[in-house]
């Protein structure tokens, strides 16, 4: 394609004046060059914050031939102009080519919408500017995929990146999606809650040291009005809520949400009596005064079936407690009876390291790692039976290589396996069935493992718009977040997904994406 735009030349002809003087003929004509462009797209469509705007034109002058940025007589420019409203900078235009190169490769982080690109060629000798326009449509890259909650830089500024899923042949990373007016620090947890029958609907929350915020699900931005302290609490706890989880009744409604503050106070939000947290629940008496603190973990298995209890760990008295299923939604916890303690005493006297639920078993299992004063670690498995007293299913002293210093743990939904980081750069596994370890299933040279998790969907297959095998295969993959040592651009994060073969006891890499900040947590943003 060849496109012509001829600049306007103003010529003043005054025949009346011309008749009053003699043409001496002592002047020169200067030909104005005609600028044409080839290979300029008729229109451009990209994913916002994910796909770069690429323009590689061939520019010709009718006098000088092909020109580029090396020609000192011309200046090349490229501006982004919003068709309505203002850009995030508060302006209507954005310079996409500050170095005045011929080719443009620009990753735009503005919101999805319609824009116009102005590609300009300016003749610096005459000031004549030739403009070429290209319609631009930026679509959302945030509809569905893995959300990566990250820390960036020495100050651990919270950043939200994403791996957007469109099909198995089109998976595109997107970066720095957390817009708005809030700067948060120290990422902790990101939570997706599917609530089809609840008034609030599906929600996404991010938890940081500076508080918990609800995300706009369409563009994954947040602002001060989305702080859950102000919008979800009847009595503002006055301290940041730093960790949340969700308990469910049978899908697609919601039984309860739990929130633990940075002070160790527990709140419970029921679906029957209201939509806000009210009284502190870290007490053993209905409407009682809180007299112990709980760890920032909520033990809920990831399986939709019947009703669920939630497990907690009392860090004051070093014991397991639980919130039973009850239509009255009591704002208090209950003591677990040692009459049904088959493997260990519910009061352990140990410090908690980790607590995480998974979908393994009939009802799902909550696995907890505790350690004693000598930093010896023990794994506790508790089957969170829907109608009965929680059942003890596992008690194992952990002796594997690197287990005492491990910081990342996760549990497979289909097999009795735990994965953890051995040292900084090795993925190790523990088979709970035969009590065996593999200390180096995967070694990531020059990297630090920052996150481990299992990619599991909360929404059952029957409710999903995509029930294909290729989409279902995204489940049960091991998610691994790592960071390149020595990276100086805040983009050294790598996200990998591995398929676990139980028979061969191997991990096979399925996907790998890079360019992220330091990954702290991940969740799949489900749509249905």
C-alpha positions in Angstrom: 0.0 0.0 0.0 1.2 3.5 -0.8 -0.3 6.5 0.9 0.1 10.2 -0.3 -0.4 13.3 1.7 0.6 16.6 0.1 1.3 19.5 2.4 -0.6 22.7 1.7 1.4 25.6 0.1 0.1 29.1 0.6 0.6 31.1 -2.6 -0.5 34.8 -2.7 -1.3 36.0 -6.2 -2.2 39.7 -6.5 -2.8 40.5 -10.2 -3.5 44.2 -9.3 -0.2 44.6 -7.6 1.6 42.6 -10.3 0.5 45.1 -13.0 2.2 47.9 -11.1 5.8 46.6 -11.3 8.1 45.0 -13.7 9.1 41.3 -13.4 12.9 41.4 -13.2 13.2 37.6 -13.2 15.9 37.5 -10.6 14.5 34.9 -8.2 14.7 31.1 -7.8 12.0 28.4 -7.6 12.4 25.9 -4.7 10.6 22.6 -5.2 8.7 21.4 -2.1 9.3 17.6 -1.7 6.3 15.3 -1.8 6.3 12.8 1.1 4.8 9.4 0.6 4.7 6.4 2.9 4.4 2.6 2.2 3.7 -0.3 4.6 1.6 1.8 6.9 -1.3 -0.2 8.4 -4.8 0.8 7.6 -5.6 0.2 11.3 -4.0 -1.4 14.3 -5.6 -3.6 17.0 -3.5 -4.6 20.1 -4.0 -5.9 23.6 -3.5 -3.1 26.1 -0.4 -3.5 28.2 0.4 -6.8 26.4 1.0 -6.3 22.7 3.3 -3.5 21.4 2.2 -1.1 18.7 4.5 -1.8 15.8 4.9 0.5 12.8 7.6 -0.1 10.2 7.0 2.2 7.3 9.0 3.0 4.2 9.2 6.8 3.8 10.1 8.5 0.5 10.8 12.1 -0.5 10.1 12.9 -4.2 13.5 14.7 -4.2 15.7 12.7 -1.8 14.3 9.2 -2.2 14.0 6.9 0.8 14.5 8.7 4.2 14.9 7.6 7.8 16.1 9.0 11.1 19.7 9.3 9.7 18.6 12.1 7.3 19.3 15.4 9.1 16.7 17.3 7.0 13.8 15.4 8.5 12.4 14.7 11.9 10.1 11.7 12.4 7.5 11.6 15.2 4.6 9.4 16.4 1.8 10.6 18.8 -1.0 8.7 20.4 -4.2 10.7 20.7 -7.2 9.6 22.7 -10.5 9.8 20.8 -12.4 10.7 24.0 -11.5 11.8 27.5 -7.9 12.0 28.8 -5.0 9.7 29.0 -3.6 8.5 32.4 -1.2 11.5 32.2 -4.1 13.9 32.2 -3.3 14.9 28.6 -4.9 14.0 25.3 -1.6 13.1 23.5 1.3 10.8 24.3 4.7 10.7 22.5 5.4 7.2 21.4 8.6 8.0 19.6 10.7 10.4 21.7 13.9 9.3 19.9 12.4 10.1 16.5 13.1 6.7 15.0 11.6 5.6 11.7 10.3 2.4 13.2 8.0 2.4 16.2 7.7 -0.4 18.8 5.8 0.9 21.7 4.0 -1.1 24.6 1.1 1.1 25.6 -0.4 0.8 29.1 -3.4 3.0 28.6 -6.9 1.6 29.1 -8.7 -0.3 26.4 -10.5 1.9 23.9 -10.2 3.7 20.6 -7.3 6.0 19.7 -5.7 7.6 16.8 -2.0 7.4 15.9 -0.4 10.5 14.2 2.8 9.6 12.3 4.5 12.8 11.3 7.4 13.7 8.9 8.7 17.2 9.4 11.0 18.9 6.9 13.2 20.9 9.2 14.3 23.2 6.4 10.9 24.6 5.7 8.9 23.5 8.8 6.4 21.7 6.6 4.8 18.8 8.4 3.2 15.8 6.7 0.8 13.8 8.8 -0.4 10.2 8.5 -3.2 8.8 10.7 -3.9 5.3 11.8 -6.9 4.2 13.8 -5.9 2.2 16.9 -8.1 -0.1 18.9 -6.7 -1.4 22.2 -8.6 -4.3 23.7 -8.5 -5.7 27.2 -5.8 -8.3 28.0 -7.2 -8.8 31.4 -10.3 -10.9 30.7 -8.9 -14.3 31.7 -5.6 -15.9 32.7 -3.1 -16.1 35.6 -2.9 -13.0 37.7 0.6 -12.5 39.3 0.8 -10.4 42.4 4.4 -9.1 42.6 6.9 -6.9 44.4 9.0 -4.4 42.5 12.3 -2.8 43.5 14.0 -2.3 46.8 10.9 -0.8 48.3 8.7 -3.8 47.3 6.2 -1.7 45.5 3.2 -3.9 44.7 2.8 -4.6 41.0 0.2 -6.8 39.2 1.3 -8.7 36.1 -0.7 -11.3 34.1 -0.4 -14.2 31.7 -3.6 -13.7 29.5 -5.2 -16.9 28.1 -7.0 -16.7 24.8 -6.3 -20.2 23.5 -3.5 -22.7 23.7 -1.9 -21.0 20.7 -2.4 -17.4 22.0 -1.1 -16.9 25.6 0.2 -13.4 26.1 2.0 -11.8 29.1 0.8 -8.4 30.3 2.7 -6.1 32.7 2.1 -3.5 35.3 -1.7 -3.6 35.3 -2.4 -2.2 38.7 -3.4 1.4 37.9 -5.3 3.9 40.0 -4.1 6.3 42.6 -2.8 3.9 45.3 0.8 2.9 45.8 1.0 -0.3 47.9 4.0 -2.1 49.3 4.8 -5.7 50.2 2.5 -8.1 48.3 1.0 -10.9 50.3 -1.9 -12.7 48.6 -4.4 -12.4 45.7 -7.8 -14.0 46.0 -10.5 -14.8 43.4 -14.0 -15.5 44.8 -16.7 -16.8 42.6 -20.1 -15.9 44.0 -22.8 -16.2 41.4 -25.8 -16.0 43.8 -24.4 -13.4 46.1 -25.3 -9.8 45.6 -21.6 -8.8 45.3 -20.9 -11.3 42.6 -17.4 -12.4 41.7 -14.6 -10.5 43.4 -10.8 -10.1 43.3 -8.9 -9.0 46.3 -5.3 -8.2 46.7 -3.6 -8.2 50.1 -0.6 -6.1 51.0 1.1 -4.7 54.1 -0.8 -1.5 53.3 -4.2 -3.1 53.3 -6.6 -5.2 51.2 -8.1 -3.8 48.1 -10.8 -5.0 45.7 -9.9 -4.9 42.0 -12.1 -3.8 39.2 -12.5 -7.1 37.4 -12.8 -5.5 34.0 -9.5 -3.5 33.9 -7.8 -4.8 37.1 -7.2 -1.4 38.5 -7.9 -0.1 42.1 -8.1 3.2 43.9 -8.6 4.4 47.5 -12.4 3.7 47.4 -11.8 0.0 46.9 -10.1 -0.5 50.3 -12.1 -3.2 52.1 -11.6 -1.5 55.5 -14.0 1.2 54.5 -16.4 -0.8 52.2 -16.6 -4.3 54.0 -16.3 -3.5 57.7 -19.1 -2.1 59.9 -16.5 -1.0 62.4 -13.2 0.0 60.7 -10.4 -2.2 62.3 -8.1 0.8 61.9 -5.2 -1.5 60.8 -4.7 -3.0 57.3 -6.5 -6.2 56.7 -3.6 -8.3 55.3 -5.0 -11.7 54.5 -8.4 -13.0 53.3 -9.8 -16.3 52.2 -13.2 -17.7 51.2 -15.3 -20.5 52.5 -18.1 -21.9 50.4 -21.4 -23.6 50.6 -22.4 -25.6 47.5 -21.5 -23.6 44.3 -22.6 -21.1 43.1 -23.4 -19.3 46.4 -21.0 -18.2 49.1 -21.0 -19.4 52.7 -18.6 -16.9 54.3 -15.5 -14.9 53.9 -12.8 -14.6 56.5 -10.3 -11.8 57.1 -7.3 -11.7 59.4 -5.8 -8.4 60.2 -2.1 -7.7 60.7 -2.9 -7.6 64.5 -4.1 -11.2 64.4 -7.8 -10.4 64.7 -10.3 -12.5 62.8 -13.5 -11.4 61.1 -16.2 -13.4 59.5 -18.7 -12.2 56.8 -21.8 -14.4 56.4 -24.0 -14.4 53.4 -27.3 -14.5 55.3 -27.2 -11.5 57.6 -25.4 -8.9 55.7 -22.5 -8.0 53.4 -20.0 -6.6 55.9 -17.6 -7.8 58.6 -18.7 -6.8 62.1 -17.4 -8.4 65.3 -14.1 -9.9 65.9 -14.3 -13.7 65.9 -11.0 -14.6 67.6 -12.8 -15.6 70.8 -14.4 -18.9 72.0 -17.6 -17.2 73.2 -20.4 -15.7 71.2 -20.1 -11.9 71.3 -17.1 -12.4 73.6 -14.0 -10.3 73.9 -11.1 -11.5 71.8 -8.5 -13.1 74.1 -6.0 -14.7 71.6 -4.5 -14.0 68.2 -4.7 -16.1 65.0 -2.1 -16.7 62.3 -2.6 -15.1 58.9 -3.9 -18.3 57.4 -7.4 -19.6 56.7 -7.6 -23.4 56.2 -10.2 -24.1 53.6 -10.1 -26.9 51.1 -10.5 -26.0 47.5 -13.5 -28.2 46.6 -17.1 -27.3 46.0 -19.2 -29.8 47.8 -21.8 -29.4 50.6 -20.7 -27.0 53.4 -17.3 -26.3 54.8 -15.7 -25.5 58.1 -12.6 -23.3 58.3 -9.5 -24.1 60.3 -7.3 -21.5 62.1 -4.2 -21.6 64.2 -4.2 -19.8 67.6 -0.7 -18.4 67.8 -1.3 -17.3 71.4 -2.0 -20.8 72.8 -0.4 -22.7 69.8 -3.4 -24.8 68.9 -5.8 -25.6 66.1 -9.3 -24.1 66.2 -12.2 -24.2 63.8 -15.3 -22.3 62.8 -18.0 -24.9 62.3 -20.7 -24.9 59.7 -23.7 -23.1 61.2 -26.6 -21.2 59.7 -26.3 -18.8 62.5 -22.8 -17.8 61.4 -21.4 -17.5 64.9 -18.7 -14.8 65.4 -16.5 -17.1 67.4 -14.2 -20.2 67.1 -14.5 -23.6 68.6 -12.0 -25.9 70.3 -11.3 -29.2 68.7 -11.9 -32.1 71.0 -9.0 -34.4 71.7 -11.5 -37.3 72.0 -11.2 -37.5 68.2 -7.5 -36.8 68.0 -6.1 -39.9 66.4 -2.6 -38.7 65.4 -1.7 -35.6 67.4 -2.9 -33.3 70.1 -4.8 -30.3 68.7 -2.8 -28.2 71.1 0.7 -28.5 69.6 2.9 -26.0 71.4 4.6 -25.2 68.1 4.9 -22.2 65.8 3.2 -22.1 62.5 5.1 -21.9 59.2 2.4 -22.5 56.6 -1.2 -23.5 56.2 -2.8 -24.3 52.8 -5.9 -26.1 51.6 -6.1 -28.3 48.5 -8.8 -30.4 46.8 -7.2 -33.8 47.4 -9.5 -36.4 48.9 -13.2 -36.6 49.3 -13.7 -33.2 51.0 -10.3 -31.6 50.5 -7.4 -31.5 52.9 -5.8 -28.6 54.9 -2.1 -29.1 55.3 -0.2 -27.2 58.0 3.5 -27.1 58.7 4.6 -26.3 62.3 8.1 -26.1 63.7 9.5 -26.5 67.2 12.2 -24.4 69.0 14.9 -26.4 67.1 13.3 -25.5 63.8 12.3 -29.2 63.2 9.3 -29.2 61.0 6.2 -31.4 61.0 3.4 -31.7 58.5 -0.2 -32.0 59.7 -3.1 -33.1 57.4 -6.7 -32.4 58.4 -9.6 -33.6 56.4 -12.2 -30.8 56.7 -15.3 -33.1 56.6 -18.4 -31.0 55.7 -20.7 -32.2 58.4 -18.5 -33.7 61.1 -15.6 -32.8 63.4 -12.4 -32.2 61.3 -10.5 -35.5 60.9 -6.8 -35.9 61.4 -5.3 -37.7 58.4 -1.6 -37.1 58.5 1.3 -36.4 60.9 4.8 -36.6 59.5 8.2 -35.3 60.7 9.7 -33.6 57.7 13.3 -34.7 57.1 13.9 -33.9 53.4 16.9 -32.0 52.1 16.4 -28.2 52.5 13.0 -28.6 54.3 14.1 -26.6 57.4 14.8 -23.5 55.3 12.1 -23.8 52.7 9.8 -20.8 52.3 7.4 -21.9 49.5 5.0 -24.9 49.8 2.1 -26.3 47.8 0.1 -29.5 47.5 -1.2 -31.3 44.5 -5.0 -31.6 44.1 -4.9 -35.1 42.6 -2.0 -36.8 44.3 -0.6 -36.9 47.9 2.5 -34.8 47.0 3.9 -31.7 48.5 6.3 -29.4 46.5 8.7 -27.0 48.2 11.8 -25.0 47.4 15.1 -26.7 48.3 17.5 -23.8 48.7 17.0 -20.8 46.4 16.7 -22.5 43.1 15.5 -26.2 43.4 12.0 -27.6 43.3 11.8 -30.6 45.6 8.9 -33.0 46.3 7.6 -35.1 49.2 5.5 -38.2 48.6 3.2 -38.4 51.7 2.2 -41.9 50.8 5.6 -43.7 50.9 7.4 -40.9 52.8 10.1 -40.3 50.1 11.7 -37.1 48.8 13.2 -36.0 45.5 15.5 -33.1 46.4 16.0 -31.6 42.9 13.1 -32.3 40.5 13.9 -29.0 38.7 17.0 -26.7 39.1 16.7 -23.1 38.0 20.3 -21.9 37.7 20.9 -18.2 38.6 17.3 -17.8 39.9 15.5 -17.6 43.2 12.2 -19.4 43.6 9.7 -16.9 45.1 6.4 -18.7 44.7 4.9 -22.2 44.3 1.2 -23.1 43.7 -1.2 -25.4 41.9 -3.3 -24.0 39.1 -6.8 -25.1 40.2 -10.2 -23.7 39.1 -12.9 -22.9 41.6 -15.7 -22.9 39.1 -17.0 -26.4 38.1 -16.8 -27.4 34.5 -20.6 -27.3 34.0 -20.6 -23.6 34.6 -17.6 -22.6 32.4 -18.1 -21.2 28.9 -15.0 -23.1 27.8 -15.3 -26.8 28.5 -12.7 -27.9 26.0 -10.0 -30.4 26.9 -7.2 -27.8 26.2 -8.7 -25.4 28.7 -9.3 -28.1 31.3 -5.7 -29.1 30.9 -4.7 -25.8 32.6 -5.7 -27.3 35.9 -3.4 -29.1 38.3 -0.3 -27.6 36.7 2.5 -26.6 39.2 2.9 -22.8 39.1 6.5 -21.6 39.7 7.5 -18.0 40.2 11.2 -17.2 40.2 13.5 -14.2 39.8 16.8 -13.8 38.0 19.6 -12.9 40.4 21.2 -9.6 39.6 18.3 -8.3 37.5 18.4 -4.5 37.6 15.3 -3.5 35.6 12.6 -4.9 38.0 11.6 -7.3 35.3 13.5 -10.4 36.2 10.5 -12.5 37.2 9.7 -15.7 35.3 6.5 -17.7 35.5 6.5 -21.4 34.6 3.9 -24.1 34.5 4.8 -27.8 34.9 2.8 -31.0 34.5 3.5 -33.6 37.2 3.7 -37.3 36.2 3.0 -39.3 39.3 4.3 -42.6 37.8 7.6 -41.2 36.6 7.8 -38.7 39.4 8.9 -36.0 37.0 7.9 -32.4 36.2 7.6 -31.4 32.5 7.6 -27.7 31.6 4.4 -26.8 29.7 4.7 -22.9 29.5 7.3 -20.3 30.4 6.9 -16.5 30.4 9.3 -13.7 31.6 9.5 -10.0 32.2 7.6 -9.9 35.4 8.4 -8.4 38.8 9.1 -10.6 41.8 6.1 -13.0 42.0 4.6 -13.5 45.5 1.2 -15.1 44.7 -0.8 -16.2 41.7 -4.4 -17.1 40.9 -6.4 -17.8 37.7 -9.0 -15.1 36.9 -11.9 -17.3 36.0 -14.8 -16.3 33.7 -18.0 -18.2 33.4 
